[in-house]
Amino acid sequence: MKLQFTLNGERLELDVEPLRRLLDVVRDDLALTGTKEGCGEGECGACSVLVDGVVVNSCLVPASQVDGCEVVTIEGAGFERVRQCFLEQGAAQCGICTPGMIVMTRAWAERCRREGREPGLDDARTALAGNLCRCTGYGAILRAALDAAKERP
Amino acid sequence: MTPEVTVARSLDEALAALARDGAAAHVLAGGTDLMVELRTGRTRPERVVDVWKVGELRGVREENEGLRLGALSTCAELLRDSRVASHAPLLVAACREVGAEQIQARATLGGNLGTASPAADLNPALVALGARVRLRSRRGAREVAVDEFLCGYRKTLRERDELIESVLVPTRPAHERQLWRKVGTRRAQSISKLTVAVALAFEGACVSAVRAAAGSVGPRTLRLATLERELVGRPLSPALCRSAAAACARADITPIDDVRSTALYRRHAFARVLATLLAEPDGVPACPPS
């Protein structure tokens, strides 16, 4: 099918199989390898991307369902501050989960700001519950997420 | 083999695709189940009908008989809707424990029903609420109680040309307590070892009506008939909570050993969890939308 969508602000038109995973479109067809494949079955969140502002596992999203949508991957704009918080906290070990963690942290931090909610640790844990870190470096990741949500632009 | 895919843009297009001769089509909604099945090759459909962009299957509306939920309602949408929160806090509680945010954004009511996994978390909630599923085909529409619709292990009463259009959650009685509990390995992102959902209506101190269902403790979502029989017409004393839960765990469920748990653990935990749950004075709070 002809797939039209916006990726990181750029309008694209591709010819793809409708059930091709968004993850494969991004990584293999468009060579944006920042998005990682972990489990490939929606458990680990390593492949998290934003579709129309909502965080999804790109391994579960068929290309047909992003037709006309706005997709943002870790290579897109707007992740700088969250990335800096992760750097300062040393919130990465092997790094496979890091792009997904940053994508989810950004969505959560923006939601806290939008709703005027004071970001807390329990809330951060719930928000990041679908992102697994196989190095179990959650302490630093949660500190980085809280830093990102507390910082004012 | 790559399946032939129809990306439906309207209900008519989806129903036309399902009505075509040849191999029966698999319906694709949020993809949380089918996309994994396709990748691993566990399911090799010849045809797939993608209904994600069918607007007629979305949205929540109030009707005379209750609240009608579109089949494509995602867990995230149900969690945000204040009408669902006040009408069916049990369903909201179940939605909150499905996967985590990424899955909640995609997993749908219709997908839970259509896949009919015994571990689907929304199905016991729907059975306890006495919900009815509306099926539509080019031949017309019909409504079936969710309890009957889920007729076996990953089996439903859906005919091959039918699409799950919506679910009706009937208007609630005045004095009702809704109860929900899921047991998994961790709070989020775990497939259930067991789930239990109960809706209790009261007249004075006595239970006047009860519907209860459980997941992951049998080949399909199970209605808990013994529990319902034991409770109705009686005041909900601590002793009754324990004895009814124990009788229910003996008679109503048929758990097995599998990758997630054992039959022994499930039966034991089920009785304890259910007894504790029944004794909770307030049930699931009618929570504000998150």
Interface residues (C-beta under 8 A of the other chain):
Chain A: M1 E17 P18 L19 R21 G40 E41 G42 E43 G45 S48 V54 V55 V56 N57 C59 L60 V61 P62 S64 Q65 D67 M104 A107 T126 A127 A129 G130 N131 L132
Chain B: T2 P3 V5 V7 L28 G30 G31 T32 M35 V36 L38 R39 T40 V48 D50 W52 K53 A76 G99 A100 E101 Q102 I103 A105 R106 R187 A188 Q189
